Each structure stands twice: as structure tokens, then as C-alpha cells.
């Protein structure tokens, strides 16, 4: 098994990408730009760290007014 990049809530994001909490709930957080802070986990989430799942992948912005995924 390879290295898995993880980060604590409140740490600065090293790069854009998709991150997922390490609990069974699989909460996801998309970072558009490096340098933002990782958010706290949602209420009831038992996670301790954010895990990188698809780092450095930029997602196209939806048309204005369209719901975000």
C-alpha cells in the first residue's frame, strides 16, 4: 500500500484537489486553491484527518446558477 497524504482540520491546504474524511461516512471537501484551511468535520463525524483522494485535479466550474455537486 502506498503513501496516503493526510491533513488535520485547520491546517493549510498544500494543493487543490478532493479530500475525504477518514471516518466511515466518507465526507468530501473540494479545495479549489492551495493555501486555504481545511474545515472542521461535519457534526457527528468521527474523523480525525482529511485524506487526499484526487489531489491537483481541478474541477470545471458549473454554469452560473447551477447547483454544485
Residue frames as a rotation matrix with the C-alpha (Angstrom) as fourth column:
UNK 1
0.585 0.811 0.000 0.00
0.811 -0.585 0.000 0.00
0.000 0.000 -1.000 0.00
UNK 2
-0.205 -0.696 0.689 1.38
0.686 -0.604 -0.406 3.43
0.698 0.389 0.601 -0.93
UNK 3
-0.880 -0.199 -0.432 1.65
0.447 -0.656 -0.608 6.67
-0.163 -0.728 0.666 0.99
UNK 4
0.130 0.947 0.295 -1.67
0.883 -0.246 0.399 8.40
0.450 0.208 -0.868 1.72
UNK 5
-0.783 -0.394 0.481 -1.47
0.222 -0.899 -0.377 12.17
0.581 -0.189 0.792 2.22
UNK 6
0.209 0.861 -0.464 -3.49
0.879 0.043 0.476 13.28
0.430 -0.507 -0.747 5.27
UNK 7
-0.684 -0.346 0.643 -4.09
0.111 -0.920 -0.376 16.63
0.721 -0.186 0.667 7.00
UNK 8
-0.572 0.462 -0.678 -5.70
0.786 0.071 -0.615 17.84
-0.236 -0.884 -0.403 10.22
UNK 9
0.497 0.768 0.404 -8.60
0.800 -0.586 0.129 20.30
0.336 0.259 -0.905 10.23
UNK 10
0.907 -0.117 -0.405 -7.28
0.101 -0.873 0.477 23.86
-0.410 -0.473 -0.780 10.44
UNK 11
-0.137 -0.978 0.157 -4.07
0.430 0.083 0.899 23.04
-0.892 0.191 0.409 8.52
UNK 12
0.027 0.070 -0.997 -3.32
-0.715 -0.696 -0.069 24.92
-0.699 0.715 0.031 5.30
UNK 13
0.811 0.322 0.487 -4.13
0.104 0.741 -0.664 23.03
-0.575 0.589 0.568 2.10
UNK 14
-0.172 -0.985 0.002 -0.96
0.111 -0.018 0.994 22.19
-0.979 0.171 0.112 0.16
UNK 15
-0.982 -0.114 -0.149 -2.70
-0.137 -0.104 0.985 21.99
-0.127 0.988 0.086 -3.22
UNK 16
-0.181 0.958 -0.221 -6.08
-0.977 -0.200 -0.067 21.92
-0.109 0.204 0.973 -4.93
UNK 17
-0.787 -0.033 -0.616 -7.97
-0.260 0.923 0.283 18.65
0.559 0.383 -0.735 -5.11
UNK 18
0.360 0.931 -0.056 -10.55
-0.488 0.239 0.839 16.43
0.795 -0.275 0.541 -3.49
UNK 19
-0.799 -0.568 0.195 -10.16
-0.424 0.305 -0.853 15.35
0.425 -0.764 -0.485 0.13
UNK 20
0.253 0.866 -0.432 -12.21
-0.170 0.479 0.861 12.89
0.952 -0.145 0.268 2.17
UNK 21
0.215 -0.137 0.967 -12.53
-0.970 -0.143 0.195 12.41
0.112 -0.980 -0.163 5.92
UNK 22
-0.645 -0.595 -0.479 -11.11
-0.537 0.799 -0.269 9.21
0.543 0.084 -0.836 7.40
UNK 23
-0.526 0.544 0.653 -14.36
-0.506 0.416 -0.755 8.00
-0.683 -0.728 0.057 9.02
UNK 24
-0.658 0.324 0.680 -16.85
0.540 0.832 0.126 5.56
-0.524 0.450 -0.723 7.53
UNK 25
0.310 0.863 -0.400 -19.11
0.326 -0.491 -0.808 8.48
-0.893 0.121 -0.433 6.48
UNK 26
-0.235 -0.521 0.821 -16.77
0.933 0.115 0.340 9.47
-0.271 0.846 0.459 3.64
UNK 27
0.731 0.467 -0.498 -17.46
0.358 -0.883 -0.303 13.22
-0.581 0.043 -0.813 3.84
UNK 28
0.042 -0.712 0.701 -15.72
0.999 0.007 -0.052 15.03
0.032 0.702 0.711 1.00
UNK 29
0.569 0.029 -0.822 -14.27
0.197 -0.975 0.102 18.51
-0.799 -0.219 -0.560 0.65
UNK 30
0.474 -0.380 0.794 -13.10
0.864 0.030 -0.502 20.09
0.167 0.925 0.343 -2.60
UNK 31
0.222 -0.523 -0.823 -10.26
0.333 -0.753 0.568 22.61
-0.917 -0.400 0.007 -2.45
UNK 32
0.906 0.194 0.376 -10.03
0.416 -0.244 -0.876 24.93
-0.078 0.950 -0.302 -5.47
UNK 33
0.530 -0.754 0.389 -6.82
-0.279 -0.588 -0.759 26.73
0.801 0.293 -0.522 -4.48
UNK 34
0.026 -0.619 -0.785 -3.87
0.787 0.497 -0.366 25.85
0.617 -0.608 0.500 -2.28
UNK 35
-0.812 -0.494 0.310 -3.42
0.189 -0.726 -0.661 27.86
0.552 -0.478 0.683 0.90
UNK 36
0.098 0.892 0.441 -6.94
-0.597 -0.302 0.743 27.60
0.796 -0.336 0.503 2.30
UNK 37
-0.628 -0.253 0.736 -7.62
-0.768 0.351 -0.535 26.00
-0.123 -0.902 -0.415 5.68
UNK 38
-0.712 0.438 -0.548 -9.07
0.199 0.875 0.441 22.52
0.673 0.205 -0.711 5.95
UNK 39
-0.075 0.779 0.622 -12.52
-0.674 -0.500 0.545 22.87
0.735 -0.378 0.562 7.55
UNK 40
-0.583 0.035 0.812 -13.72
-0.696 0.493 -0.522 21.19
-0.419 -0.869 -0.263 10.74
UNK 41
-0.960 0.271 -0.068 -15.58
0.205 0.850 0.485 17.93
0.189 0.452 -0.872 10.20
UNK 42
-0.278 0.937 0.210 -19.39
-0.348 -0.302 0.888 17.91
0.895 0.173 0.410 9.92
UNK 43
-0.161 0.300 0.940 -21.39
-0.986 -0.007 -0.166 17.41
-0.043 -0.954 0.296 13.15
UNK 44
0.705 0.469 0.531 -21.41
-0.537 0.843 -0.032 13.75
-0.463 -0.263 0.847 14.18
UNK 45
0.709 -0.530 -0.465 -18.35
-0.251 0.426 -0.869 12.87
0.659 0.733 0.170 12.08
UNK 46
0.928 -0.354 0.114 -15.81
0.029 0.374 0.927 10.76
-0.371 -0.857 0.358 13.99
UNK 47
0.670 -0.692 0.269 -12.90
0.513 0.171 -0.841 11.51
0.536 0.702 0.469 11.62
UNK 48
0.538 -0.595 -0.597 -9.51
0.508 -0.336 0.793 12.75
-0.672 -0.730 0.122 12.75
UNK 49
-0.465 -0.783 -0.413 -7.88
-0.002 -0.465 0.885 13.72
-0.885 0.412 0.215 9.43
UNK 50
0.670 0.526 -0.524 -8.64
-0.510 -0.187 -0.840 14.72
-0.540 0.830 0.143 5.85
UNK 51
-0.079 -0.643 0.762 -7.24
0.295 0.715 0.634 12.23
-0.952 0.275 0.134 3.31
UNK 52
-0.350 -0.126 -0.928 -6.21
-0.756 -0.548 0.359 13.25
-0.554 0.827 0.096 -0.22
UNK 53
0.191 0.469 0.862 -8.22
0.183 0.846 -0.501 11.35
-0.964 0.253 0.076 -2.83
UNK 54
0.441 -0.029 0.897 -7.73
0.897 0.032 -0.440 13.24
-0.016 0.999 0.040 -6.10
UNK 55
0.297 -0.408 -0.863 -5.13
0.371 -0.783 0.499 15.93
-0.880 -0.469 -0.081 -5.45
UNK 56
-0.593 -0.580 -0.559 -4.26
-0.121 -0.623 0.773 18.57
-0.796 0.526 0.299 -8.03
UNK 57
-0.628 0.501 0.596 -7.31
0.771 0.298 0.563 17.81
0.105 0.813 -0.573 -10.11
UNK 58
-0.861 0.370 -0.349 -9.17
-0.269 -0.913 -0.306 20.99
-0.432 -0.169 0.886 -10.87
UNK 59
-0.361 0.833 0.419 -12.87
0.806 0.505 -0.310 20.62
-0.469 0.226 -0.854 -11.43
UNK 60
-0.756 0.132 0.641 -14.57
0.388 -0.699 0.601 22.82
0.527 0.703 0.477 -14.03
UNK 61
-0.848 0.504 -0.163 -16.93
-0.158 -0.534 -0.830 25.38
-0.505 -0.679 0.533 -12.55
UNK 62
-0.325 0.810 0.488 -20.60
0.884 0.444 -0.148 24.72
-0.336 0.384 -0.860 -13.32
UNK 63
-0.379 0.271 0.885 -22.60
0.512 -0.735 0.445 27.32
0.771 0.621 0.140 -15.22
UNK 64
-0.956 0.012 0.292 -23.62
-0.220 -0.687 -0.693 30.25
0.192 -0.727 0.659 -13.03
UNK 65
-0.166 0.941 0.296 -26.75
-0.985 -0.171 -0.009 29.42
0.042 -0.293 0.955 -11.04
UNK 66
0.264 0.231 -0.937 -26.30
-0.332 0.933 0.136 25.65
0.906 0.275 0.323 -11.46
UNK 67
0.899 0.062 0.434 -26.21
-0.435 0.233 0.870 23.59
-0.047 -0.970 0.237 -8.25
UNK 68
-0.114 -0.987 -0.110 -22.74
-0.940 0.142 -0.309 22.43
0.321 0.068 -0.945 -7.21
UNK 69
0.252 0.174 -0.952 -22.15
-0.101 0.983 0.152 18.69
0.962 0.058 0.266 -6.78
